[in-house]
Amino acid sequence: MTSAHWPAPFSTTPLDATVTIPASKSLTNRYLVLAAIADGESRLRAPLQSRDSDLMIGALRALGAVITEVPGTGDVPDLVVTPIPAGSTAPGTIEVDCGLAGTVMRFVPPLAALVASPVKFDGDPAALVRPMAPIVAALEGLGVRVEDGDDGFLPFTVHGTGAVEGGHVQVDAGGSSQFISAILLVAPRFSNGLHLEHTGDSVPSLDHISMTVEILRSMGVVVDSSTPKHWKVQPGPIPGFDVSLEQDLSNAGPFLAAALSTRGTVRIPNWPSNTTQVGDKWREILPQFGATVTLNDGVLTVTGGPDILGVDISDTSELAPSTAAICALASTPSRLRGISHLRGHETDRLAALAAEINALGGNVEETEDGLIINPAPLHGGVFHSYHDHRMATAGAIIGLAVPGVEVENIATTAKTMPNFPAMWAAMVSQTAGTAGVGTAAVEAEA
């Protein structure tokens, strides 16, 4: 073991814990973009504090937004956002660091087209191989000049003029739903609105696009999504807003999976009864593994069954790494389908999951659009993260049931959950068999 390896906690008894999850990254970064182009001041209550949200805040500040932390009702400060001034300019070229944040590298370039200054986008080394061609093509289709974007990857420079006319634009978003959300978010500010047409066969993770559409509609923006693969956005005002952020239901996944790994019980309070988050699918996914799932008075409770059953599931999107980790512990074969787009995330998640589970003795086969995971006795070893937060948490799930698993670069979880190692350890320290100690209440202090 090296200092870069995190010994994943191994549990010999069923867990019995309550875990509070920090705010949603998807919601936080979407609301930040909208606050930056709103007509007045906005307030985000209890937003996510993480590397991805920090990178978004940095990008919007670089474009001219004023974002200030103010005390909130809990441990996490609220954010007050004064929008980017109309016709904003800056001397020289504005530089935006995208890190490895997909929402920054995809959502901010269309926003930069509304600024009358060159804006250069760059990021971490791993970000330079993430596909960006659909964003470049969409911007050029809208009349925006993009310098050094011909290869379809970062770095490139957007030469905005302060306004975008809009109109009909085509994009192949087969690699990521973010390509569609990125254009939709700023479309109300286009002079003639937007008619966005997806030209590919299918769109991955439609739930994330639905989230974007519903947020826009909540702001009074008129969005017509009645025709498949077409979205029409009318130009119009975006009033300043005051919103409380839901917790990240996707990030709840590893903790819920812990109930299955240990045949124990994990509770997540404040689970929304109605939400646009893809993580709400956990209520449908986990029972297929044999778990008992209930939602009462806002508390989601998951209890693992005596055995983990194999599953056959389509389009698990960002939930796939945690789902695959559960499949690796199942007693019967599993198949995950419709997730080919995961090859273009922080890493090629399909190849990475197959490689890392197989390195621990697993039996995983890649398919064109997913994974086949067969039962196999697993053993300890190093589970590499590939600088991908969801790979790191997948290793933690397996480590609960398999002694000797070490996760390389657990710090990458700071992308969306900075205190994950401490939260995980605190959860594992409380088990149903711990004498004299009640249920653990594990809270994020991010």
Secondary structure, DSSP 8 states (H G I E B T S, - for coil): --TTEEE----SS-BEEEEE--B-HHHHHHHHHHHHTSSS-EEEES---SHHHHHHHHHHHHTT-EEEEE--SSSS-EEEEE---TT---SS-EEEE-TT-HHHHHHHHHHHTTSSSEEEEE--GGGGGS--HHHHHHHHHTT-EEET-TTSSS-EEEE--S----EEEEE--TT-THHHHHHHHHGGGSTT-EEEEE-SS--S-HHHHHHHHHHHHHTT--EE--STTEEEE--------EEE--B-TTTTHHHHHHHHHHT-EEEESS--SS---GGGGHHHHHHHTT-EEEEETTEEEEE--SS----EEE--GGGHHHHHHHHHT-SS-EEEES-GGGGGSSS-HHHHHHHHHHHTT-EEEE-SSSEEEE------EEE--TT-HHHHHHHHHHHHHSTTEEEETGGGGGGT-TTHHHHHHHHHT-BTT-TT---EEEE---
